[in-house]
Amino acid sequence: MKNIFIIISFLIFSHSAWSQWPKAWGVEGNIHYGKIFKHNPKIEFDVLNPSWGAELGFKFQTHGKDKWSQYQRYPAMGISAMYFNFGDKNVLGNAYAVYPNLTINILRTKKGFIEFQFGSGIAFLNRPFNINSNPTNNAIGSKTNNITAFRFDGGYRIKPGLKLHAGIGLTHFSNGGAQKPNLGINVVSGVLGIQYSPNPVPQEEYIFDEAFLNVPKKRWGFQMHFDLAYREFGESGGARFPVYIGSAGGVFHFNAVNRMHFGLEAEYNVGVFHYIDHLYSDMEEKELRKESSRLMFYLADELMFGNFGVYLQVGFYIHQGDQVPLFLYNKLSVRYYLPPVGKPKTRFFAAVYLKNHLAVAEYIAFGMGAHL
């Protein structure tokens, strides 16, 4: 764990390492110390020892050159590599992850700051469930997983470009139900870190264009998307079946970088279809498809960061069909928008979605859509 600070210290005090460093870019190191939060009573292993992690990342501090960053209070964009020791090498092992992240400023003074960071990426866990060698780990069923990390912290600027921060973080590991078991691992930790930018942009030089903050002329729009997920059905080692998702609805633009989505969403789960067909062999196909489908009403908020959108959705089941644990769900998504084309102007996008029922992930889906 101390190695992360050795690396950062060497970089900070090695002036030759920064001679060609690009403007507004910095390097950050963090240590995490906490414990796995046993969020589900079905988790079979005991959480006795603390977890700790180390993180090294690179960040770019926006300063208004892209107009969207002015409205979003000049966030920082970065990418980090993380190592986590879960405190039980035999059952849980370790995690190795890489994830892009975004840091939003909540409060900034001349010396101090409060900020919120979130990100999502890919993680490799070396001790997943195995019916013979590791049957106790019923939280993670595969070596390849998603990592979603949140951090809330505050800090102090020692000098321009050099700052210390401390806070609390939540790090989630899951494969989204693609391979069972998949109850997921949640680590709550204290975080201590240092960030250094050898060529920072002074705050007084941040660009601000008040005209950009005006409400856009076109406030209403329409969006639709189609997504695909895979879930393992039954016990670990069972067959994987596709889940088809489609959505359509309206969009209302609050301003240039924040918009509300609302509409209907439908799912068709092939695994549920075969499961019900096995139980009730005399059921007609039309009824099977109905019971294997879900219809939902959703409401979402999307924040735009250039061509990227961070999409937070809550939905309510209108028709539940079979295999629905709760009456509501939530989704976290990251979208990438292509430049507008055609008339009316349409922006196509690609997206990844993580769907949850409370703290339990149901699936990770990938999709494409269009925003008019």
C-alpha positions as YAML, in Angstrom:
chain: A
units: angstrom
residues:
- id: 1
  name: MET
  ca: [0.00, 0.00, 0.00]
- id: 2
  name: LYS
  ca: [2.88, 2.37, 0.69]
- id: 3
  name: ASN
  ca: [4.22, 1.85, -2.84]
- id: 4
  name: ILE
  ca: [1.61, 4.19, -4.26]
- id: 5
  name: PHE
  ca: [3.03, 7.08, -2.22]
- id: 6
  name: ILE
  ca: [6.59, 6.19, -3.15]
- id: 7
  name: ILE
  ca: [5.61, 6.47, -6.83]
- id: 8
  name: ILE
  ca: [3.76, 9.76, -6.35]
- id: 9
  name: SER
  ca: [6.55, 11.26, -4.22]
- id: 10
  name: PHE
  ca: [9.13, 10.37, -6.85]
- id: 11
  name: LEU
  ca: [7.06, 11.99, -9.57]
- id: 12
  name: ILE
  ca: [6.39, 15.14, -7.56]
- id: 13
  name: PHE
  ca: [10.02, 15.80, -6.67]
- id: 14
  name: SER
  ca: [11.52, 14.64, -9.96]
- id: 15
  name: HIS
  ca: [11.34, 17.87, -11.97]
- id: 16
  name: SER
  ca: [12.71, 16.22, -15.08]
- id: 17
  name: ALA
  ca: [9.70, 13.89, -15.12]
- id: 18
  name: TRP
  ca: [7.43, 16.92, -15.57]
- id: 19
  name: SER
  ca: [9.44, 18.94, -18.08]
- id: 20
  name: GLN
  ca: [7.12, 18.04, -20.98]
- id: 21
  name: TRP
  ca: [3.96, 17.45, -18.95]
- id: 22
  name: PRO
  ca: [0.82, 18.74, -20.75]
- id: 23
  name: LYS
  ca: [-1.16, 21.63, -19.33]
- id: 24
  name: ALA
  ca: [-4.05, 20.88, -16.92]
- id: 25
  name: TRP
  ca: [-3.11, 17.18, -16.59]
- id: 26
  name: GLY
  ca: [-2.22, 15.67, -13.22]
- id: 27
  name: VAL
  ca: [-1.44, 12.38, -11.49]
- id: 28
  name: GLU
  ca: [-3.29, 11.12, -8.42]
- id: 29
  name: GLY
  ca: [-2.64, 8.40, -5.84]
- id: 30
  name: ASN
  ca: [-5.11, 7.07, -3.25]
- id: 31
  name: ILE
  ca: [-5.23, 4.47, -0.53]
- id: 32
  name: HIS
  ca: [-8.48, 2.83, 0.58]
- id: 33
  name: TYR
  ca: [-9.07, 1.18, 3.95]
- id: 34
  name: GLY
  ca: [-12.44, -0.22, 4.94]
- id: 35
  name: LYS
  ca: [-14.60, -3.31, 4.99]
- id: 36
  name: ILE
  ca: [-16.98, -5.31, 2.84]
- id: 37
  name: PHE
  ca: [-20.58, -4.34, 3.50]
- id: 38
  name: LYS
  ca: [-22.68, -7.51, 3.76]
- id: 39
  name: HIS
  ca: [-25.65, -6.09, 1.86]
- id: 40
  name: ASN
  ca: [-27.51, -9.37, 1.34]
- id: 41
  name: PRO
  ca: [-28.30, -12.07, 3.95]
- id: 42
  name: LYS
  ca: [-27.75, -14.73, 1.29]
- id: 43
  name: ILE
  ca: [-24.00, -14.02, 1.29]
- id: 44
  name: GLU
  ca: [-22.42, -17.15, 2.76]
- id: 45
  name: PHE
  ca: [-18.93, -15.98, 3.69]
- id: 46
  name: ASP
  ca: [-18.15, -14.07, 6.88]
- id: 47
  name: VAL
  ca: [-16.69, -10.58, 6.62]
- id: 48
  name: LEU
  ca: [-14.07, -10.57, 9.39]
- id: 49
  name: ASN
  ca: [-10.99, -8.73, 8.13]
- id: 50
  name: PRO
  ca: [-10.68, -5.21, 6.72]
- id: 51
  name: SER
  ca: [-10.19, -4.52, 3.01]
- id: 52
  name: TRP
  ca: [-7.59, -2.18, 1.61]
- id: 53
  name: GLY
  ca: [-6.73, -0.87, -1.82]
- id: 54
  name: ALA
  ca: [-4.33, 1.30, -3.77]
- id: 55
  name: GLU
  ca: [-5.14, 3.48, -6.76]
- id: 56
  name: LEU
  ca: [-3.12, 5.39, -9.33]
- id: 57
  name: GLY
  ca: [-4.71, 7.62, -11.94]
- id: 58
  name: PHE
  ca: [-4.36, 10.50, -14.38]
- id: 59
  name: LYS
  ca: [-6.74, 13.47, -14.49]
- id: 60
  name: PHE
  ca: [-7.49, 16.35, -16.79]
- id: 61
  name: GLN
  ca: [-8.91, 19.49, -15.17]
- id: 62
  name: THR
  ca: [-11.38, 21.20, -17.49]
- id: 63
  name: HIS
  ca: [-11.26, 24.99, -17.41]
- id: 64
  name: GLY
  ca: [-13.96, 26.23, -19.77]
- id: 65
  name: LYS
  ca: [-12.32, 25.67, -23.15]
- id: 66
  name: ASP
  ca: [-15.18, 23.27, -23.85]
- id: 67
  name: LYS
  ca: [-18.32, 25.27, -23.06]
- id: 68
  name: TRP
  ca: [-20.13, 22.38, -21.38]
- id: 69
  name: SER
  ca: [-17.49, 22.36, -18.63]
- id: 70
  name: GLN
  ca: [-18.45, 25.91, -17.66]
- id: 71
  name: TYR
  ca: [-21.98, 24.88, -16.80]
- id: 72
  name: GLN
  ca: [-20.84, 21.71, -15.01]
- id: 73
  name: ARG
  ca: [-18.57, 23.70, -12.67]
- id: 74
  name: TYR
  ca: [-15.33, 22.64, -14.38]
- id: 75
  name: PRO
  ca: [-15.21, 18.88, -13.61]
- id: 76
  name: ALA
  ca: [-12.07, 16.76, -13.88]
- id: 77
  name: MET
  ca: [-11.97, 13.71, -16.17]
- id: 78
  name: GLY
  ca: [-9.64, 10.83, -15.46]
- id: 79
  name: ILE
  ca: [-8.74, 7.18, -15.70]
- id: 80
  name: SER
  ca: [-7.50, 5.09, -12.77]
- id: 81
  name: ALA
  ca: [-5.98, 1.69, -12.10]
- id: 82
  name: MET
  ca: [-6.97, 0.10, -8.80]
- id: 83
  name: TYR
  ca: [-5.88, -2.85, -6.68]
- id: 84
  name: PHE
  ca: [-8.09, -4.17, -3.87]
- id: 85
  name: ASN
  ca: [-7.31, -6.78, -1.23]
- id: 86
  name: PHE
  ca: [-10.64, -7.98, 0.19]
- id: 87
  name: GLY
  ca: [-9.13, -9.34, 3.41]
- id: 88
  name: ASP
  ca: [-9.63, -13.05, 2.67]
- id: 89
  name: LYS
  ca: [-7.18, -14.36, 0.09]
- id: 90
  name: ASN
  ca: [-8.65, -17.88, 0.05]
- id: 91
  name: VAL
  ca: [-12.34, -17.05, -0.48]
- id: 92
  name: LEU
  ca: [-12.40, -13.53, -1.97]
- id: 93
  name: GLY
  ca: [-8.85, -12.98, -3.22]
- id: 94
  name: ASN
  ca: [-7.92, -9.68, -4.87]
- id: 95
  name: ALA
  ca: [-9.32, -7.33, -7.49]
- id: 96
  name: TYR
  ca: [-7.48, -5.51, -10.29]
- id: 97
  name: ALA
  ca: [-9.42, -2.82, -12.13]
- id: 98
  name: VAL
  ca: [-9.24, 0.01, -14.65]
- id: 99
  name: TYR
  ca: [-12.02, 2.58, -14.81]
- id: 100
  name: PRO
  ca: [-12.68, 6.02, -16.34]
- id: 101
  name: ASN
  ca: [-14.04, 8.53, -13.83]
- id: 102
  name: LEU
  ca: [-15.46, 12.01, -13.48]
- id: 103
  name: THR
  ca: [-14.97, 14.39, -10.55]
- id: 104
  name: ILE
  ca: [-17.59, 17.09, -9.95]
- id: 105
  name: ASN
  ca: [-16.85, 20.15, -7.83]
- id: 106
  name: ILE
  ca: [-19.41, 20.76, -5.10]
- id: 107
  name: LEU
  ca: [-17.63, 23.59, -3.31]
- id: 108
  name: ARG
  ca: [-14.38, 25.38, -4.13]
- id: 109
  name: THR
  ca: [-12.54, 28.08, -2.18]
- id: 110
  name: LYS
  ca: [-9.07, 29.52, -2.65]
- id: 111
  name: LYS
  ca: [-7.47, 26.72, -0.62]
- id: 112
  name: GLY
  ca: [-10.16, 24.13, 0.08]
- id: 113
  name: PHE
  ca: [-12.63, 22.06, -1.91]
- id: 114
  name: ILE
  ca: [-15.39, 19.46, -1.65]
- id: 115
  name: GLU
  ca: [-15.97, 17.12, -4.57]
- id: 116
  name: PHE
  ca: [-17.76, 13.97, -5.72]
- id: 117
  name: GLN
  ca: [-16.21, 11.35, -8.02]
- id: 118
  name: PHE
  ca: [-17.86, 8.45, -9.80]
- id: 119
  name: GLY
  ca: [-16.69, 6.03, -12.44]
- id: 120
  name: SER
  ca: [-17.24, 2.62, -13.99]
- id: 121
  name: GLY
  ca: [-14.99, 0.16, -15.78]
- id: 122
  name: ILE
  ca: [-13.70, -3.40, -15.88]
- id: 123
  name: ALA
  ca: [-12.29, -5.49, -13.02]
- id: 124
  name: PHE
  ca: [-10.54, -8.85, -12.75]
- id: 125
  name: LEU
  ca: [-11.18, -10.85, -9.54]
- id: 126
  name: ASN
  ca: [-8.93, -13.85, -9.05]
- id: 127
  name: ARG
  ca: [-11.08, -15.95, -6.64]
- id: 128
  name: PRO
  ca: [-14.61, -16.30, -8.04]
- id: 129
  name: PHE
  ca: [-17.07, -19.01, -7.07]
- id: 130
  name: ASN
  ca: [-16.09, -22.56, -7.91]
- id: 131
  name: ILE
  ca: [-18.28, -25.49, -6.87]
- id: 132
  name: ASN
  ca: [-15.23, -27.57, -5.96]
- id: 133
  name: SER
  ca: [-12.42, -25.22, -4.89]
- id: 134
  name: ASN
  ca: [-14.29, -22.10, -3.68]
- id: 135
  name: PRO
  ca: [-17.98, -22.87, -2.94]
- id: 136
  name: THR
  ca: [-18.29, -20.21, -0.18]
- id: 137
  name: ASN
  ca: [-17.89, -17.19, -2.47]
- id: 138
  name: ASN
  ca: [-21.47, -16.84, -3.68]
- id: 139
  name: ALA
  ca: [-21.03, -13.10, -4.33]
- id: 140
  name: ILE
  ca: [-18.88, -13.29, -7.49]
- id: 141
  name: GLY
  ca: [-19.34, -15.92, -10.18]
- id: 142
  name: SER
  ca: [-16.78, -14.86, -12.79]
- id: 143
  name: LYS
  ca: [-13.27, -13.47, -13.03]
- id: 144
  name: THR
  ca: [-14.28, -10.60, -15.32]
- id: 145
  name: ASN
  ca: [-16.60, -8.08, -13.70]
- id: 146
  name: ASN
  ca: [-17.80, -4.50, -13.72]
- id: 147
  name: ILE
  ca: [-16.45, -2.03, -11.17]
- id: 148
  name: THR
  ca: [-18.54, 1.00, -10.21]
- id: 149
  name: ALA
  ca: [-16.94, 3.40, -7.73]
- id: 150
  name: PHE
  ca: [-18.20, 6.47, -5.88]
- id: 151
  name: ARG
  ca: [-16.19, 8.83, -3.68]
- id: 152
  name: PHE
  ca: [-17.14, 11.90, -1.65]
- id: 153
  name: ASP
  ca: [-14.24, 13.86, -0.21]
- id: 154
  name: GLY
  ca: [-12.78, 17.21, 0.72]
- id: 155
  name: GLY
  ca: [-9.27, 18.55, 0.66]
- id: 156
  name: TYR
  ca: [-6.71, 21.31, 0.85]
- id: 157
  name: ARG
  ca: [-4.46, 22.88, -1.78]
- id: 158
  name: ILE
  ca: [-0.92, 23.02, -0.46]
- id: 159
  name: LYS
  ca: [0.21, 25.04, -3.47]
- id: 160
  name: PRO
  ca: [-1.00, 25.46, -7.07]
- id: 161
  name: GLY
  ca: [-1.20, 22.03, -8.61]
- id: 162
  name: LEU
  ca: [-0.66, 20.09, -5.36]
- id: 163
  name: LYS
  ca: [-3.52, 19.03, -3.13]
- id: 164
  name: LEU
  ca: [-4.39, 16.50, -0.44]
- id: 165
  name: HIS
  ca: [-7.84, 14.98, 0.00]
- id: 166
  name: ALA
  ca: [-9.67, 12.58, 2.31]
- id: 167
  name: GLY
  ca: [-13.16, 11.13, 2.23]
- id: 168
  name: ILE
  ca: [-15.34, 8.05, 2.02]
- id: 169
  name: GLY
  ca: [-15.83, 5.71, -0.92]
- id: 170
  name: LEU
  ca: [-18.14, 2.91, -2.07]
- id: 171
  name: THR
  ca: [-16.74, 0.40, -4.57]
- id: 172
  name: HIS
  ca: [-19.03, -2.19, -6.17]
- id: 173
  name: PHE
  ca: [-17.95, -5.33, -8.05]
- id: 174
  name: SER
  ca: [-20.44, -7.42, -10.06]
- id: 175
  name: ASN
  ca: [-20.85, -9.18, -13.41]
- id: 176
  name: GLY
  ca: [-24.48, -8.08, -13.74]
- id: 177
  name: GLY
  ca: [-25.87, -11.60, -13.57]
- id: 178
  name: ALA
  ca: [-24.03, -12.80, -16.66]
- id: 179
  name: GLN
  ca: [-22.61, -15.68, -14.63]
- id: 180
  name: LYS
  ca: [-23.98, -16.89, -11.31]
- id: 181
  name: PRO
  ca: [-23.69, -16.55, -8.38]
- id: 182
  name: ASN
  ca: [-23.74, -12.76, -8.51]
- id: 183
  name: LEU
  ca: [-24.74, -11.12, -5.26]
- id: 184
  name: GLY
  ca: [-21.86, -8.65, -5.74]
- id: 185
  name: ILE
  ca: [-19.21, -7.22, -3.43]
- id: 186
  name: ASN
  ca: [-19.58, -3.74, -1.90]
- id: 187
  name: VAL
  ca: [-16.63, -2.18, -0.10]
- id: 188
  name: VAL
  ca: [-17.12, 0.91, 2.07]
- id: 189
  name: SER
  ca: [-13.77, 2.57, 2.73]
- id: 190
  name: GLY
  ca: [-12.03, 5.65, 3.96]
- id: 191
  name: VAL
  ca: [-9.89, 7.25, 1.26]
- id: 192
  name: LEU
  ca: [-6.70, 9.31, 1.60]
- id: 193
  name: GLY
  ca: [-4.97, 10.71, -1.46]
- id: 194
  name: ILE
  ca: [-2.66, 13.21, -3.09]
- id: 195
  name: GLN
  ca: [-2.86, 14.84, -6.53]
- id: 196
  name: TYR
  ca: [-0.18, 16.77, -8.40]
- id: 197
  name: SER
  ca: [-0.42, 18.76, -11.61]
- id: 198
  name: PRO
  ca: [2.91, 20.30, -12.68]
- id: 199
  name: ASN
  ca: [1.33, 22.69, -15.18]
- id: 200
  name: PRO
  ca: [-2.06, 23.72, -13.72]
- id: 201
  name: VAL
  ca: [-4.46, 26.32, -15.07]
- id: 202
  name: PRO
  ca: [-5.01, 29.06, -12.43]
- id: 203
  name: GLN
  ca: [-8.65, 29.45, -11.42]
- id: 204
  name: GLU
  ca: [-8.64, 33.11, -12.44]
- id: 205
  name: GLU
  ca: [-7.91, 31.97, -16.01]
- id: 206
  name: TYR
  ca: [-10.94, 29.66, -16.24]
- id: 207
  name: ILE
  ca: [-13.15, 30.64, -19.18]
- id: 208
  name: PHE
  ca: [-16.75, 31.65, -18.56]
- id: 209
  name: ASP
  ca: [-19.30, 32.53, -21.26]
- id: 210
  name: GLU
  ca: [-22.59, 33.61, -19.70]
- id: 211
  name: ALA
  ca: [-24.45, 33.34, -23.02]
- id: 212
  name: PHE
  ca: [-23.91, 29.58, -23.04]
- id: 213
  name: LEU
  ca: [-26.05, 29.24, -19.91]
- id: 214
  name: ASN
  ca: [-29.20, 30.34, -21.70]
- id: 215
  name: VAL
  ca: [-32.03, 27.84, -22.04]
- id: 216
  name: PRO
  ca: [-31.89, 26.15, -25.48]
- id: 217
  name: LYS
  ca: [-34.56, 27.12, -28.03]
- id: 218
  name: LYS
  ca: [-35.57, 23.49, -28.60]
- id: 219
  name: ARG
  ca: [-36.60, 22.14, -25.19]
- id: 220
  name: TRP
  ca: [-38.59, 19.04, -26.20]
- id: 221
  name: GLY
  ca: [-37.22, 16.01, -27.96]
- id: 222
  name: PHE
  ca: [-37.59, 12.26, -28.48]
- id: 223
  name: GLN
  ca: [-35.26, 9.33, -27.85]
- id: 224
  name: MET
  ca: [-35.30, 5.58, -28.42]
- id: 225
  name: HIS
  ca: [-32.79, 2.79, -27.87]
- id: 226
  name: PHE
  ca: [-32.40, -0.98, -28.17]
- id: 227
  name: ASP
  ca: [-30.18, -2.99, -25.84]
- id: 228
  name: LEU
  ca: [-28.95, -6.54, -25.29]
- id: 229
  name: ALA
  ca: [-27.93, -8.31, -22.10]
- id: 230
  name: TYR
  ca: [-27.10, -11.92, -21.21]
- id: 231
  name: ARG
  ca: [-28.06, -13.66, -17.96]
- id: 232
  name: GLU
  ca: [-27.21, -17.07, -16.63]
- id: 233
  name: PHE
  ca: [-30.40, -18.86, -15.65]
- id: 234
  name: GLY
  ca: [-30.79, -21.25, -12.75]
- id: 235
  name: GLU
  ca: [-27.81, -22.32, -10.69]
- id: 236
  name: SER
  ca: [-24.14, -21.62, -11.41]
- id: 237
  name: GLY
  ca: [-23.02, -23.28, -14.61]
- id: 238
  name: GLY
  ca: [-26.46, -23.04, -16.22]
- id: 239
  name: ALA
  ca: [-27.29, -21.84, -19.71]
- id: 240
  name: ARG
  ca: [-27.05, -18.15, -20.63]
- id: 241
  name: PHE
  ca: [-29.96, -16.51, -22.38]
- id: 242
  name: PRO
  ca: [-30.37, -13.09, -23.98]
- id: 243
  name: VAL
  ca: [-32.54, -10.29, -22.60]
- id: 244
  name: TYR
  ca: [-33.85, -7.89, -25.24]
- id: 245
  name: ILE
  ca: [-34.64, -4.33, -24.14]
- id: 246
  name: GLY
  ca: [-36.37, -1.54, -26.03]
- id: 247
  name: SER
  ca: [-37.30, 1.96, -24.93]
- id: 248
  name: ALA
  ca: [-38.98, 5.06, -26.34]
- id: 249
  name: GLY
  ca: [-40.00, 8.33, -24.76]
- id: 250
  name: GLY
  ca: [-39.84, 12.07, -24.51]
- id: 251
  name: VAL
  ca: [-37.01, 14.40, -23.50]
- id: 252
  name: PHE
  ca: [-37.21, 17.79, -21.84]
- id: 253
  name: HIS
  ca: [-34.11, 20.02, -21.80]
- id: 254
  name: PHE
  ca: [-33.68, 21.99, -18.59]
- id: 255
  name: ASN
  ca: [-30.60, 23.67, -20.06]
- id: 256
  name: ALA
  ca: [-27.68, 22.95, -22.36]
- id: 257
  name: VAL
  ca: [-26.27, 20.13, -20.21]
- id: 258
  name: ASN
  ca: [-29.17, 18.69, -18.21]
- id: 259
  name: ARG
  ca: [-32.28, 16.96, -19.49]
- id: 260
  name: MET
  ca: [-35.12, 14.79, -18.23]
- id: 261
  name: HIS
  ca: [-36.23, 11.56, -19.93]
- id: 262
  name: PHE
  ca: [-39.58, 9.78, -19.51]
- id: 263
  name: GLY
  ca: [-41.39, 7.03, -21.36]
- id: 264
  name: LEU
  ca: [-41.95, 3.29, -21.66]
- id: 265
  name: GLU
  ca: [-39.45, 0.45, -21.58]
- id: 266
  name: ALA
  ca: [-39.99, -3.21, -22.44]
- id: 267
  name: GLU
  ca: [-37.94, -6.36, -21.82]
- id: 268
  name: TYR
  ca: [-38.15, -9.89, -23.16]
- id: 269
  name: ASN
  ca: [-36.19, -12.54, -21.23]
- id: 270
  name: VAL
  ca: [-35.55, -15.72, -23.23]
- id: 271
  name: GLY
  ca: [-34.40, -17.59, -20.11]
- id: 272
  name: VAL
  ca: [-37.71, -16.96, -18.35]
- id: 273
  name: PHE
  ca: [-39.53, -18.13, -21.49]
- id: 274
  name: HIS
  ca: [-37.79, -21.53, -21.39]
- id: 275
  name: TYR
  ca: [-38.18, -21.79, -17.62]
- id: 276
  name: ILE
  ca: [-41.96, -21.28, -17.74]
- id: 277
  name: ASP
  ca: [-42.24, -23.54, -20.78]
- id: 278
  name: HIS
  ca: [-40.50, -26.28, -18.79]
- id: 279
  name: LEU
  ca: [-42.90, -25.89, -15.84]
- id: 280
  name: TYR
  ca: [-46.09, -25.50, -17.91]
- id: 281
  name: SER
  ca: [-45.63, -27.41, -21.13]
- id: 282
  name: ASP
  ca: [-49.28, -26.90, -22.12]
- id: 283
  name: MET
  ca: [-49.11, -23.07, -22.03]
- id: 284
  name: GLU
  ca: [-49.57, -21.36, -25.39]
- id: 285
  name: GLU
  ca: [-46.62, -19.50, -26.87]
- id: 286
  name: LYS
  ca: [-48.45, -16.17, -26.78]
- id: 287
  name: GLU
  ca: [-49.00, -16.50, -23.04]
- id: 288
  name: LEU
  ca: [-45.40, -17.68, -22.55]
- id: 289
  name: ARG
  ca: [-44.08, -14.56, -24.25]
- id: 290
  name: LYS
  ca: [-46.35, -12.37, -22.16]
- id: 291
  name: GLU
  ca: [-45.12, -13.92, -18.90]
- id: 292
  name: SER
  ca: [-41.52, -13.61, -20.10]
- id: 293
  name: SER
  ca: [-41.89, -9.89, -20.78]
- id: 294
  name: ARG
  ca: [-41.97, -6.76, -18.66]
- id: 295
  name: LEU
  ca: [-43.41, -3.33, -19.38]
- id: 296
  name: MET
  ca: [-42.15, -0.38, -17.35]
- id: 297
  name: PHE
  ca: [-42.59, 3.35, -17.03]
- id: 298
  name: TYR
  ca: [-39.33, 5.21, -16.43]
- id: 299
  name: LEU
  ca: [-38.12, 8.65, -15.39]
- id: 300
  name: ALA
  ca: [-34.48, 9.65, -15.79]
- id: 301
  name: ASP
  ca: [-32.09, 12.56, -15.54]
- id: 302
  name: GLU
  ca: [-29.09, 12.93, -17.86]
- id: 303
  name: LEU
  ca: [-26.11, 15.18, -17.32]
- id: 304
  name: MET
  ca: [-24.00, 15.95, -20.38]
- id: 305
  name: PHE
  ca: [-20.22, 16.22, -20.27]
- id: 306
  name: GLY
  ca: [-19.28, 17.02, -23.84]
- id: 307
  name: ASN
  ca: [-20.22, 14.00, -25.97]
- id: 308
  name: PHE
  ca: [-20.71, 11.82, -22.88]
- id: 309
  name: GLY
  ca: [-23.94, 11.54, -20.95]
- id: 310
  name: VAL
  ca: [-24.34, 10.17, -17.41]
- id: 311
  name: TYR
  ca: [-27.85, 8.76, -17.21]
- id: 312
  name: LEU
  ca: [-29.66, 7.95, -13.93]
- id: 313
  name: GLN
  ca: [-33.01, 6.18, -14.26]
- id: 314
  name: VAL
  ca: [-35.75, 4.87, -11.98]
- id: 315
  name: GLY
  ca: [-38.55, 2.71, -13.35]
- id: 316
  name: PHE
  ca: [-41.81, 1.12, -12.23]
- id: 317
  name: TYR
  ca: [-43.21, -2.16, -13.53]
- id: 318
  name: ILE
  ca: [-46.59, -1.87, -15.23]
- id: 319
  name: HIS
  ca: [-46.66, -5.52, -16.27]
- id: 320
  name: GLN
  ca: [-44.36, -7.66, -14.17]
- id: 321
  name: GLY
  ca: [-44.64, -11.10, -15.73]
- id: 322
  name: ASP
  ca: [-42.53, -13.71, -13.93]
- id: 323
  name: GLN
  ca: [-39.20, -13.42, -12.07]
- id: 324
  name: VAL
  ca: [-39.59, -9.82, -10.79]
- id: 325
  name: PRO
  ca: [-38.17, -9.26, -7.28]
- id: 326
  name: LEU
  ca: [-39.49, -5.72, -6.69]
- id: 327
  name: PHE
  ca: [-41.98, -3.29, -8.23]
- id: 328
  name: LEU
  ca: [-39.27, -0.72, -9.05]
- id: 329
  name: TYR
  ca: [-35.72, -0.72, -10.40]
- id: 330
  name: ASN
  ca: [-32.92, 1.70, -11.20]
- id: 331
  name: LYS
  ca: [-30.33, 2.02, -13.94]
- id: 332
  name: LEU
  ca: [-27.00, 3.74, -14.22]
- id: 333
  name: SER
  ca: [-25.76, 4.36, -17.74]
- id: 334
  name: VAL
  ca: [-22.94, 6.05, -19.61]
- id: 335
  name: ARG
  ca: [-23.65, 7.13, -23.18]
- id: 336
  name: TYR
  ca: [-21.43, 8.39, -25.97]
- id: 337
  name: TYR
  ca: [-23.11, 10.63, -28.57]
- id: 338
  name: LEU
  ca: [-22.01, 10.98, -32.18]
- id: 339
  name: PRO
  ca: [-22.22, 14.35, -33.99]
- id: 340
  name: PRO
  ca: [-25.74, 15.30, -35.18]
- id: 341
  name: VAL
  ca: [-26.87, 14.25, -38.66]
- id: 342
  name: GLY
  ca: [-29.92, 14.74, -40.88]
- id: 343
  name: LYS
  ca: [-33.09, 16.79, -40.49]
- id: 344
  name: PRO
  ca: [-34.41, 16.90, -37.85]
- id: 345
  name: LYS
  ca: [-30.96, 16.75, -36.28]
- id: 346
  name: THR
  ca: [-30.41, 13.30, -34.80]
- id: 347
  name: ARG
  ca: [-27.61, 12.20, -32.48]
- id: 348
  name: PHE
  ca: [-26.97, 8.46, -32.43]
- id: 349
  name: PHE
  ca: [-25.37, 7.03, -29.32]
- id: 350
  name: ALA
  ca: [-23.85, 3.89, -27.86]
- id: 351
  name: ALA
  ca: [-24.39, 3.05, -24.21]
- id: 352
  name: VAL
  ca: [-23.77, 0.61, -21.38]
- id: 353
  name: TYR
  ca: [-26.41, 0.08, -18.66]
- id: 354
  name: LEU
  ca: [-26.23, -1.44, -15.18]
- id: 355
  name: LYS
  ca: [-29.70, -2.41, -13.91]
- id: 356
  name: ASN
  ca: [-30.31, -2.99, -10.20]
- id: 357
  name: HIS
  ca: [-33.06, -3.87, -7.78]
- id: 358
  name: LEU
  ca: [-31.85, -1.99, -4.72]
- id: 359
  name: ALA
  ca: [-28.28, -3.29, -4.16]
- id: 360
  name: VAL
  ca: [-28.63, -6.42, -6.36]
- id: 361
  name: ALA
  ca: [-27.54, -6.15, -10.01]
- id: 362
  name: GLU
  ca: [-29.81, -7.81, -12.56]
- id: 363
  name: TYR
  ca: [-27.84, -7.33, -15.77]
- id: 364
  name: ILE
  ca: [-25.30, -5.28, -17.70]
- id: 365
  name: ALA
  ca: [-26.62, -4.31, -21.14]
- id: 366
  name: PHE
  ca: [-25.05, -2.75, -24.21]
- id: 367
  name: GLY
  ca: [-27.11, -0.81, -26.69]
- id: 368
  name: MET
  ca: [-27.53, 1.81, -29.38]
- id: 369
  name: GLY
  ca: [-30.08, 4.55, -29.75]
- id: 370
  name: ALA
  ca: [-31.05, 7.88, -31.25]
- id: 371
  name: HIS
  ca: [-31.89, 11.27, -29.78]
- id: 372
  name: LEU
  ca: [-33.93, 13.76, -31.82]
...
